[in-house]
Amino acid sequence: MDPWVWWAVAAALLGVLEVVTGGTLVFLMLAAGAATGAVVAGASGSVFLAVLAFAGVSAASLFGVRPIARRHMRTLGSTRSGTAALVGTEAVVLETVSGHDGRIKLGGETWSARAMDEQASFPPGATVHVLEIAGATAVVA
């Protein structure tokens, strides 16, 4: 069997290991090196050059690309979107907000709102904090 086939099999196995281990990106970087080794072995026929290519690409990926990718993956998990991004923001009361109903200006849009405490009441012009979004209603305090 040609050497490039062994490199391709190694790249595939390393890719599977990456999926199984839960995304540490180590095996993915080694898989990129093995894929490069397969290309070099197929193009040149030299096992020595393929090993050099594998080592070079794997090292560059592990120490150059992996830290950047890991940092990017961490920031993606902490970014809130949709209604979750509205929780914790301030809004301005447009119509008196009570424990049952009211209207606020939130993120440039008019939202229905109700006070978290059913006994509380916020007059128009007051600033409130969004505690949660329940359906299409902002729960404020």
N, C-alpha and C positions, 0 to 999 in steps of 0.2 A: 504494500500500500504506500502511496506517495506521502512524503512528510507533511505536505500542506493539509491533507485530510486529517492527520493526527492533531494538527494545530486547530483545525476547525471543530473537531470533536471536543477538544479541550475547552475551546471558547464556549461551546454550547453547554457543556457540563458546568463550567464556572458560572454561566448565566443562570442555570437552574439552581445552583447553590446560592446565588444572590437572592433569588426569590424565596427559597426555603429558609434562609437565615434571617429574613425580615428587613432587608434594606439597609445593611451597614455600608454598602457601596464598595467594600473591599474586593469581593469576588467580581463585581462588575468591572472594576478597574483592571483586574487581572484578565478578565474575559476580553476586554479591549486590547490588551497586550497580546493575548493568544490569537485574536482575529488578525491583528497586524502581522504576527508571526506566520499565519497561514497565507496571507497575501504575499509576504516576502519570500516564503518558501516556494509558493507557486510560481512567482515571477522569476526568481533566481535559481531555484533548485538547491540552494545552499542552506544546510541546517545551521551552520555557524551564524550566518547573517540573520536567520529567522530567530535564533536565540537572542542575538543582540537586539533585534527589533522588539522582541517580547520584553526583554529586560528594560529597555529604554522607555517604551510606551507605558509599561506597567508602573515604573518608578515615577515618570512624569505625571501620570494619572493619579497615583496614590498621594503624591506630595504636592501636586499643583491643582488638579481638578477636584479631587475629593473634598478638601477642606471648604472650597467655595460652594460646592454642591450641598454639603451638610449644613452650612450656614443658611443657604437659601431654603432648604427643607425646614429648618427650625422657624424661620420667619413666616413661612406659608401657614404653618399650623397656628400661629398666634393672631393672624389677621381675621377680624370679624367682618362679616358682610351681611347684607340683607337687614332684617329687623334686629338681629343681634347687635349690629353696629350702632343702633339707636339707643340701646340701653346704656344708661349712665350719662346721657347728654342732657342739656338744658332745653327747655321749651318755654314759650310765652303763651299765657292763657288768653284766648280770644273771647270765649264765653265762659261764664262761671263754671268751674269744675267742682263737682260734689262727689260723693261716694257712689253716685249712680250714673252721672253723665257730665258732658262738657265738651269744649273744643279748645285745642291748642295749636300753635304754629310750631311744627317740628321739622327741622331740615328743609325749610322752605315750603312745606306742605301743611294743609289743614288736616288734623287728625281728631278723631273722637277720643275722649279721654275720661278717666274716672280716677278719683283719689283712692289711694291704697287704704286709708282710714275712712270708713264710711261716714264718720262724724266731721271730717275735714271739709273745708270749702276754700277755694282759691278764686279771688276776683279777677276780672279782666285786667291785663297788664302785668300780672304777677309772673315771676319766673319760677318754674317748677322743674324737678328732676325726674327723668324717666327711669322708673325702677324695672319695668318689664313691658313687653308687648304681648297682649292677650288677644289673639286673633287680629282684628283691625282696630283695637282699642289700646291706647297707651295708658298704663297704670303709673300714676305720678304721685309725688309727695313734695 
